[in-house]
Amino acid sequence: MRRFNLRKKTWTSSWSLLMFGGVSLLLTGVTQGADPAIFSETENNFTSELQLVSATAENCAPACVKDSCAITDSCCATDDSDDCCSGRLQGLFDDCCGNNWLADHGISLGGWTEVGLTFNGDRPANKSNAPVGANDISNGFMLNQFYFQLSKDAATNADCYGLGFQVDLLVGHDSNFTTATGLDNTWAGNDRGGVGVFGTDKDNIGIAMPQMYASFYAPIGNGVTVNVGHFYKTIGYEVVTAPDNFFYSHAYTMMYSEPFTHTGVLASSQINDNVSWTSGLTTGWDDFSNKDGTWSYLGGFTFTADDELSSLAFAVSSGTETTGAVLARDEDTRTIYSIVYTRQLTDCLTYVFQHDNGRQEKAFVNGDGNLENAHWYGINQYLFYDLTDNTKAGIRAEWWRDDDGFRLGGDGNYYNVTAGLNWNISDCLIVRPEVRWDWADNGLRPYDDGSDGSQFTVGSDLILSY
């Protein structure tokens, strides 16, 4: 039996060898007599099929998993990116194979931490650099912003209707400058200059939610986006979010001329390549609960030149605001407008001009017992120069006037000159050192705990984005 099988096996192997040889000779003859281009095309088609099968198999492979950035799947082993260990919040939902739960749903998650230190040679008794802000603590460490943003862009498809949202959470010293009546000072227990959630200590670290709104996009014209809820101001040049400013400290214009947040409805659209606009109704300045029971107008436009080297932005806010001297609420209107002009002078040099002008009706009672209007205004100028690809130098010169002391408490002119650097150590880490000189006239002594008419500070912050 074994002998029969052995012979059969040998006979079969011999037949297979003979068939293989014949097919080989046949293929050799065909290829020698055939057009080489035809054979090459056949080979390419066969290779393409193999690549398609390989790609399909790779797409169907299970997503890799990671544990403390340890690679546990072959798909990670072939990935030369650093997504596993990037440390970014969005990356927490990344499987290292190109899949991300948040991104798949059009949601973005990010944030930053801003810490800083400002030296004041006067060593104020109250340990404050005020009225300079938001780095108002002197010779002490500050956690300015521990910031988180969760958002979804409503206009991901310009041809379709869309829904989106934005939610920001701020923990830190800067919360005291971004709170809104009826929101942050209710659930977080802090207000401007008030008590933080961690008690009455000088650090006054609190919580604020400066943005919380829903977005609606409609493909009308070039597209219209409508935000409904709580959102940042559109007035002025400097903003609350630390990575979007050049300097660590803020101008008086930012701190005392303008609102920080609004609550209401705001529409925006790009009319053409040069002009965009915003328009809406809000509950006023930093007022979530609408304590006045009235609505204010918020709007403006931005014009950008064809060469995109210059732009001009105008914004205005006007409506009823309550003051301590109010006799008739429907007459105490507060109006402010800002003009911001930006010009790219050279490839490395940029100039910015800002003018704010604010007015409050029936703001205070004068010596004769009559109600007087208040007025505040100023001019800021900025010059920025790119030293290298990751280092930029800047200077800010400001003149700001507070008529009758309505906004800051002293009738006079305030000045500051600030010079600084921005050093991008990496894509997510920036250091912003600066030196600043402040002074006031008309006999004002707002510095060094109210004992000096000028002040010199040296400060720096560090921003880690994730």
Backbone torsions as a table, in degrees:
resi	resn	phi	psi	omega
1	MET	NA	-48.4	178.3
2	ARG	-63.9	-34.2	179.6
3	ARG	-67.1	-41.3	178.4
4	PHE	-62.9	-45.6	179.5
5	ASN	-61.7	-38.0	-179.5
6	LEU	-64.7	-41.7	178.8
7	ARG	-66.2	-41.3	179.2
8	LYS	-62.5	-40.3	179.7
9	LYS	-65.3	-39.3	-179.9
10	THR	-68.9	-39.4	179.7
11	TRP	-65.7	-41.2	178.9
12	THR	-64.4	-42.3	-180.0
13	SER	-63.7	-39.2	180.0
14	SER	-65.5	-42.1	178.6
15	TRP	-63.2	-40.4	178.3
16	SER	-63.3	-41.4	179.2
17	LEU	-63.2	-41.2	179.8
18	LEU	-64.6	-43.4	178.7
19	MET	-61.8	-43.5	179.8
20	PHE	-60.4	-42.1	179.1
21	GLY	-65.0	-40.7	179.7
22	GLY	-65.4	-44.7	178.2
23	VAL	-61.6	-37.9	179.2
24	SER	-63.5	-44.3	178.2
25	LEU	-63.9	-40.1	-179.9
26	LEU	-63.0	-46.5	179.2
27	LEU	-62.5	-37.4	179.1
28	THR	-63.4	-43.3	179.6
29	GLY	-66.5	-40.0	-179.5
30	VAL	-65.1	-46.0	-177.9
31	THR	-67.6	-31.4	178.9
32	GLN	-72.8	-30.5	-178.8
33	GLY	-96.0	-11.7	-176.4
34	ALA	-90.0	167.4	177.4
35	ASP	-71.3	123.9	-179.4
36	PRO	-57.8	-31.6	-178.6
37	ALA	-64.8	-36.5	178.7
38	ILE	-65.1	-44.4	179.6
39	PHE	-64.1	-38.9	179.1
40	SER	-64.1	-41.1	179.1
41	GLU	-64.3	-38.8	178.0
42	THR	-63.7	-40.8	179.8
43	GLU	-65.3	-40.0	179.7
44	ASN	-66.1	-40.6	177.7
45	ASN	-62.1	-40.1	179.4
46	PHE	-64.9	-40.7	178.5
47	THR	-64.8	-40.6	178.8
48	SER	-62.3	-39.6	178.1
49	GLU	-62.5	-41.4	178.6
50	LEU	-63.1	-40.4	179.2
51	GLN	-64.8	-39.2	179.1
52	LEU	-63.8	-43.3	178.2
53	VAL	-63.1	-41.0	-179.7
54	SER	-64.5	-42.9	179.7
55	ALA	-65.3	-39.5	178.7
56	THR	-63.0	-41.4	179.3
57	ALA	-65.1	-37.6	-179.8
58	GLU	-68.4	-40.3	179.4
59	ASN	-65.6	-30.1	-178.9
60	CYS	-86.3	-5.2	-179.3
61	ALA	-66.9	145.9	-179.8
62	PRO	-65.6	147.1	178.5
63	ALA	-64.0	142.2	-179.7
64	CYS	-76.7	162.2	176.2
65	VAL	-123.6	154.3	-179.0
66	LYS	-131.7	148.7	178.1
67	ASP	-132.7	106.4	-176.4
68	SER	55.1	40.6	178.6
69	CYS	69.3	10.9	175.9
70	ALA	-78.6	130.8	-178.5
71	ILE	-79.4	123.2	-177.1
72	THR	-123.7	10.8	-180.0
73	ASP	-145.6	149.4	-174.9
74	SER	-63.7	-27.5	-180.0
75	CYS	-66.8	-29.4	175.4
76	CYS	-75.0	-32.9	-176.9
77	ALA	-64.2	-28.3	179.9
78	THR	-94.5	0.3	-179.2
79	ASP	-94.0	116.0	-177.5
80	ASP	-90.7	8.4	177.7
81	SER	-83.8	169.2	-179.2
82	ASP	-109.0	29.5	-177.7
83	ASP	-59.4	-35.5	-176.7
84	CYS	-63.8	-34.6	-173.3
85	CYS	-116.2	21.0	-177.1
86	SER	-69.6	-29.6	-179.3
87	GLY	82.1	-3.0	-179.5
88	ARG	-75.9	146.2	-177.6
89	LEU	-59.2	-42.0	180.0
90	GLN	-59.7	-34.4	-178.8
91	GLY	-67.0	-16.9	177.3
92	LEU	-63.8	-20.8	-179.4
93	PHE	-105.9	14.2	-178.7
94	ASP	-98.5	133.7	179.7
95	ASP	-93.2	9.9	176.9
96	CYS	74.5	-0.7	179.7
97	CYS	-115.9	20.4	178.4
98	GLY	94.4	1.7	179.6
99	ASN	-104.6	139.5	179.1
100	ASN	-147.7	123.7	-174.0
101	TRP	-62.4	-42.8	-179.1
102	LEU	-67.5	-48.2	-178.8
103	ALA	-62.9	-36.0	179.0
104	ASP	-62.7	-24.4	178.1
105	HIS	-103.2	11.7	177.5
106	GLY	72.8	21.3	-176.2
107	ILE	-104.9	138.9	177.6
108	SER	-115.5	137.6	178.0
109	LEU	-129.4	126.4	-179.9
110	GLY	-159.5	-173.5	179.8
111	GLY	167.7	-170.3	-180.0
112	TRP	-162.1	164.4	172.5
113	THR	-124.3	126.7	178.7
114	GLU	-117.0	121.5	175.8
115	VAL	-125.0	149.6	-176.9
116	GLY	-155.9	171.1	-179.6
117	LEU	-149.2	132.5	-179.4
118	THR	-128.0	124.7	179.1
119	PHE	-95.1	133.2	178.3
120	ASN	-125.1	114.9	-176.4
121	GLY	-64.4	-23.0	178.8
122	ASP	-74.2	-17.2	-177.0
123	ARG	45.9	67.3	-176.8
124	PRO	-55.8	143.1	-179.4
125	ALA	-63.3	-31.4	-179.9
126	ASN	-88.2	6.1	178.3
127	LYS	55.2	39.2	-177.0
128	SER	-131.9	139.5	173.8
129	ASN	-90.3	2.7	-176.5
130	ALA	-53.5	144.1	12.2
131	PRO	-85.5	11.0	175.3
132	VAL	-70.2	139.1	178.6
133	GLY	-154.0	168.5	4.5
134	ALA	-88.1	1.4	175.8
135	ASN	-83.0	66.2	-170.7
136	ASP	-88.4	-10.4	177.6
137	ILE	-85.2	126.6	-178.5
138	SER	-93.3	138.9	174.8
139	ASN	52.4	38.9	180.0
140	GLY	-151.8	151.5	-179.8
141	PHE	-69.7	140.7	178.3
142	MET	-128.2	134.2	165.4
143	LEU	-96.8	90.3	-175.1
144	ASN	-69.0	-51.0	-175.4
145	GLN	-143.5	122.9	166.4
146	PHE	-113.9	97.6	-158.7
147	TYR	-118.4	139.1	176.7
148	PHE	-131.6	140.8	177.6
149	GLN	-130.8	130.1	174.8
150	LEU	-125.8	123.6	-172.8
151	SER	-150.5	160.5	172.3
152	LYS	-140.4	126.5	-178.8
153	ASP	-77.2	124.6	-179.7
154	ALA	-74.9	-21.6	-174.7
155	ALA	-104.3	44.1	179.2
156	THR	-69.4	-27.8	176.6
157	ASN	-124.8	112.0	-174.0
158	ALA	-66.2	-16.2	-177.0
159	ASP	-98.6	0.0	-174.6
160	CYS	-129.7	154.6	171.3
161	TYR	-68.0	146.1	-177.6
162	GLY	-147.5	157.0	177.3
163	LEU	-121.4	144.3	177.7
164	GLY	-152.8	-173.2	-179.7
165	PHE	-163.6	167.8	175.5
166	GLN	-148.4	129.2	176.2
167	VAL	-134.1	122.2	178.3
168	ASP	-117.2	142.5	176.1
169	LEU	-130.6	127.1	-178.2
170	LEU	-120.3	125.0	173.8
171	VAL	-119.5	128.5	179.6
172	GLY	146.5	-172.8	-179.6
173	HIS	-64.3	-34.6	-176.8
174	ASP	-68.6	-9.9	178.6
175	SER	-61.1	-29.1	-178.5
176	ASN	-68.4	-17.7	-179.8
177	PHE	-102.3	-1.4	-175.0
178	THR	-125.7	11.6	-179.2
179	THR	-77.4	155.7	178.9
180	ALA	-125.1	138.3	179.2
181	THR	-59.3	129.0	178.4
182	GLY	90.4	-3.5	178.2
183	LEU	-125.8	-81.0	-174.0
184	ASP	-67.3	-42.1	-177.6
185	ASN	-77.3	0.4	175.1
186	THR	-95.5	-52.3	-176.4
187	TRP	-92.3	-17.2	179.6
188	ALA	-104.8	-15.9	176.3
189	GLY	77.0	18.3	178.8
190	ASN	-126.8	156.8	177.2
191	ASP	-146.6	171.5	-178.8
192	ARG	-59.1	118.3	-179.9
193	GLY	73.4	9.2	-176.0
194	GLY	-98.3	-150.1	-173.6
195	VAL	-95.4	128.6	177.4
196	GLY	-81.1	171.9	-176.6
197	VAL	-70.0	-15.5	179.7
198	PHE	-98.9	15.8	174.5
199	GLY	113.1	-163.7	-174.5
200	THR	-100.9	16.5	-179.3
201	ASP	-69.6	167.0	-174.9
202	LYS	-64.8	-25.0	-177.4
203	ASP	-67.0	-38.8	174.2
204	ASN	50.3	51.5	176.8
205	ILE	-80.9	123.4	-177.0
206	GLY	-131.3	-168.5	-177.8
207	ILE	-128.5	140.4	175.9
208	ALA	-143.1	151.4	173.8
209	MET	-119.8	83.7	-172.0
210	PRO	-71.9	-18.5	177.2
211	GLN	-138.7	136.6	177.3
212	MET	-165.2	91.0	-174.8
213	TYR	-145.2	159.1	173.3
214	ALA	-102.6	147.6	-178.8
215	SER	-119.3	141.8	176.4
216	PHE	-128.7	130.2	179.8
217	TYR	-117.4	135.6	178.1
218	ALA	-128.5	131.9	180.0
219	PRO	-77.4	60.3	179.4
220	ILE	-103.9	123.7	-175.1
221	GLY	62.5	-124.9	175.8
222	ASN	-89.5	11.6	179.5
223	GLY	103.5	134.0	179.0
224	VAL	-125.6	129.5	177.1
225	THR	-113.4	133.0	179.5
226	VAL	-121.0	122.3	175.8
227	ASN	-102.2	132.5	-179.8
228	VAL	-126.4	117.2	179.7
229	GLY	143.3	-136.8	-173.6
230	HIS	-115.1	123.4	-173.0
231	PHE	-147.9	168.4	-178.1
232	TYR	-73.4	162.8	177.1
233	LYS	-64.4	159.8	170.9
234	THR	-113.3	-2.5	-179.1
235	ILE	-79.5	137.3	168.7
236	GLY	88.5	-173.8	-175.5
237	TYR	-107.6	-49.1	-180.0
238	GLU	-79.0	150.4	-174.8
239	VAL	-129.3	174.9	-178.5
240	VAL	-75.5	-43.2	-173.8
241	THR	-66.1	118.3	-170.8
242	ALA	-57.8	-44.4	-176.9
243	PRO	-64.7	-14.7	-177.1
244	ASP	-94.9	5.8	175.5
245	ASN	-113.1	156.7	175.5
246	PHE	-85.6	-42.2	-173.9
247	PHE	-97.8	152.2	175.0
248	TYR	-69.0	-49.6	178.9
249	SER	-82.0	164.7	-179.6
250	HIS	-111.5	157.0	174.6
251	ALA	-73.9	157.7	174.4
252	TYR	-58.5	-35.8	180.0
253	THR	-57.2	-43.6	179.3
254	MET	-68.3	-42.8	-171.6
255	MET	-78.2	-34.1	-169.3
256	TYR	-126.0	-12.0	-179.2
257	SER	-92.9	-29.9	-163.8
258	GLU	-119.0	158.7	169.6
259	PRO	-72.7	168.1	174.2
260	PHE	-105.7	-42.4	-177.5
261	THR	-137.1	162.5	173.8
262	HIS	-134.2	160.7	173.2
263	THR	-130.6	127.9	-178.1
264	GLY	160.4	-141.7	-177.9
265	VAL	-127.7	130.5	-178.3
266	LEU	-138.4	121.3	178.1
267	ALA	-102.9	148.2	178.5
268	SER	-146.2	152.6	-179.5
269	SER	-161.1	154.8	173.9
270	GLN	-99.1	108.1	-177.2
271	ILE	-67.3	-48.3	176.5
272	ASN	-152.9	-165.1	-177.9
273	ASP	-65.9	-18.3	-174.4
274	ASN	-106.2	-30.5	-169.3
275	VAL	-123.5	133.7	170.6
276	SER	-128.7	158.4	-177.2
277	TRP	-142.5	158.6	172.3
278	THR	-135.3	148.6	178.8
279	SER	-162.0	137.6	179.5
280	GLY	-176.4	-176.7	179.1
281	LEU	-120.9	138.6	-179.9
282	THR	-134.8	171.8	177.6
283	THR	-88.7	8.1	176.8
284	GLY	108.8	-151.6	-174.8
285	TRP	-88.7	118.8	171.1
286	ASP	48.1	44.3	-174.4
287	ASP	-130.9	102.2	-179.1
288	PHE	-84.4	-31.1	-174.2
289	SER	-90.1	-5.9	-177.7
290	ASN	55.4	58.1	-176.5
291	LYS	-63.4	-24.9	178.9
292	ASP	-81.7	-17.5	-178.6
293	GLY	68.4	22.3	-179.8
294	THR	-129.7	172.9	-179.5
295	TRP	-119.4	144.6	176.9
296	SER	-113.3	153.2	177.0
297	TYR	-92.2	138.5	175.1
298	LEU	-133.7	125.4	-178.9
299	GLY	-167.1	179.7	179.0
300	GLY	163.9	-175.1	179.0
301	PHE	-149.0	161.6	175.0
302	THR	-132.3	129.5	176.4
303	PHE	-111.6	128.2	178.0
304	THR	-118.0	130.6	-177.6
305	ALA	-67.2	160.2	-179.0
306	ASP	-59.0	-36.3	-179.8
307	ASP	-81.3	-2.7	178.5
308	GLU	59.4	20.9	178.7
309	LEU	-93.9	-12.8	179.8
310	SER	-144.1	154.2	178.6
311	SER	-150.2	154.1	178.5
312	LEU	-133.7	123.3	-178.9
313	ALA	-119.3	134.8	176.5
314	PHE	-125.9	133.9	178.2
315	ALA	-140.8	147.2	-178.2
316	VAL	-142.9	144.7	173.6
317	SER	-134.3	132.2	-177.8
318	SER	-149.7	131.5	178.6
319	GLY	173.1	178.4	-176.8
320	THR	-74.9	132.9	175.0
321	GLU	-133.7	135.9	-177.9
322	THR	-78.9	135.8	172.5
323	THR	-127.3	168.7	-178.0
324	GLY	-66.9	-17.8	-176.4
325	ALA	-102.7	16.3	-173.8
326	VAL	-68.3	131.7	171.5
327	LEU	-110.4	-32.9	179.5
328	ALA	-138.4	111.0	-173.4
329	ARG	-61.6	-33.0	-175.9
330	ASP	-75.4	3.2	-178.8
331	GLU	-119.3	-9.4	-176.2
332	ASP	-91.4	67.6	-177.2
333	THR	-78.1	137.3	174.0
334	ARG	-115.0	128.6	-179.2
335	THR	-131.7	136.0	174.6
336	ILE	-141.7	141.8	172.6
337	TYR	-131.4	157.1	176.7
338	SER	-135.7	147.3	174.6
339	ILE	-125.6	126.2	179.4
340	VAL	-126.9	118.8	178.1
341	TYR	-113.3	128.7	-179.7
342	THR	-122.4	134.4	-179.1
343	ARG	-137.3	125.2	173.5
344	GLN	-83.9	101.6	-174.7
345	LEU	-74.7	-44.3	175.4
346	THR	-139.0	-176.4	178.0
347	ASP	-61.3	-25.2	-175.2
348	CYS	-113.9	-12.2	-170.7
349	LEU	-117.4	128.9	-179.3
350	THR	-128.2	137.6	179.6
351	TYR	-118.8	138.9	178.6
352	VAL	-131.4	132.3	175.6
353	PHE	-120.6	132.3	178.0
354	GLN	-131.3	137.6	174.1
355	HIS	-132.4	127.3	174.6
356	ASP	-115.1	146.8	176.8
357	ASN	-146.5	116.6	-177.6
358	GLY	-123.1	152.2	-178.4
359	ARG	-148.3	134.3	177.0
360	GLN	-122.8	122.0	177.0
361	GLU	-78.5	144.6	178.8
362	LYS	49.2	53.8	-175.2
363	ALA	-82.8	-33.1	-175.6
364	PHE	-155.7	166.8	179.2
365	VAL	-100.3	125.4	-179.6
366	ASN	-81.0	-176.0	-177.4
367	GLY	-64.0	-21.8	178.9
368	ASP	-90.1	2.5	179.6
369	GLY	83.5	11.2	179.6
370	ASN	-100.9	151.5	178.2
371	LEU	-76.3	135.3	-179.9
372	GLU	-119.5	151.8	174.1
373	ASN	-86.1	150.4	178.0
374	ALA	-110.2	153.2	-175.9
375	HIS	-143.3	135.6	176.0
376	TRP	-143.2	147.5	-174.3
377	TYR	-166.7	165.9	179.8
378	GLY	-177.3	174.3	178.7
379	ILE	-133.7	130.8	173.1
380	ASN	-116.5	142.0	174.1
381	GLN	-132.9	138.5	-177.6
382	TYR	-129.4	145.6	174.9
383	LEU	-137.0	123.9	-177.7
384	PHE	-121.7	138.5	-179.3
385	TYR	-133.6	128.3	178.3
386	ASP	-81.4	109.7	179.1
387	LEU	-77.6	-46.7	176.7
388	THR	-140.0	-174.5	179.1
389	ASP	-64.6	-25.4	-177.0
390	ASN	-123.8	12.7	-179.4
391	THR	-135.8	131.9	-179.5
392	LYS	-133.4	141.1	176.7
393	ALA	-108.4	149.8	-178.7
394	GLY	-150.7	155.6	175.8
395	ILE	-139.7	142.7	178.6
396	ARG	-127.5	131.7	175.3
397	ALA	-124.7	127.7	-174.2
398	GLU	-132.5	139.1	165.9
399	TRP	-124.6	126.8	-178.5
400	TRP	-138.3	133.9	-178.5
401	ARG	-118.6	135.3	177.0
402	ASP	-117.2	92.7	178.7
403	ASP	-64.4	130.1	175.8
404	ASP	67.1	6.7	175.5
405	GLY	66.0	26.1	-176.5
406	PHE	-70.1	-36.9	-174.7
407	ARG	-91.0	-36.4	-174.9
408	LEU	-119.5	-14.6	176.1
409	GLY	100.8	5.6	178.5
410	GLY	-143.4	123.8	-178.4
411	ASP	-78.2	108.3	-179.5
412	GLY	168.8	-168.6	-179.6
413	ASN	-105.7	140.3	177.5
414	TYR	-120.0	139.4	-177.5
415	TYR	-131.3	151.2	169.5
416	ASN	-152.7	142.5	171.5
417	VAL	-123.9	124.0	-176.8
418	THR	-127.0	134.2	175.7
419	ALA	-126.3	139.4	-176.8
420	GLY	-159.1	176.8	177.7
421	LEU	-128.1	150.3	167.8
422	ASN	-118.4	117.2	179.9
423	TRP	-116.1	110.9	177.8
424	ASN	-85.4	96.2	179.8
425	ILE	-63.7	-37.1	175.2
426	SER	-152.2	-176.9	-179.5
427	ASP	-63.3	-23.5	-175.4
428	CYS	-119.7	9.6	-178.4
429	LEU	-136.8	123.1	-178.9
430	ILE	-133.6	142.3	176.4
431	VAL	-117.1	135.5	-175.8
432	ARG	-129.1	79.9	175.4
433	PRO	-74.9	151.5	178.9
434	GLU	-155.9	156.3	169.4
435	VAL	-122.3	144.2	-174.0
436	ARG	-142.9	137.1	176.2
437	TRP	-121.5	124.6	179.6
438	ASP	-120.5	145.5	172.0
439	TRP	-156.2	160.8	-179.2
440	ALA	-136.7	154.5	-178.8
441	ASP	-114.5	-165.8	178.1
442	ASN	60.1	31.5	178.0
443	GLY	75.8	8.9	-179.8
444	LEU	-73.3	140.8	177.8
445	ARG	-133.5	70.2	-174.0
446	PRO	-86.6	-6.7	-173.4
447	TYR	-102.3	168.3	179.0
448	ASP	51.3	55.9	177.5
449	ASP	58.3	37.6	176.1
450	GLY	80.4	19.0	-175.4
451	SER	-117.5	1.2	-173.7
452	ASP	-140.0	150.8	179.0
453	GLY	-95.8	1.1	178.9
454	SER	-150.1	169.2	-176.5
455	GLN	-160.8	139.2	176.7
456	PHE	-121.5	129.0	-178.6
457	THR	-132.9	151.9	173.5
458	VAL	-129.3	123.6	-176.2
459	GLY	-143.7	170.5	176.1
460	SER	-162.3	147.5	172.4
461	ASP	-128.7	169.3	178.2
462	LEU	-133.5	131.7	-178.4
463	ILE	-119.3	119.1	175.7
464	LEU	-107.2	114.1	-179.9
465	SER	-95.6	147.2	179.7
466	TYR	-146.9	NA	NA
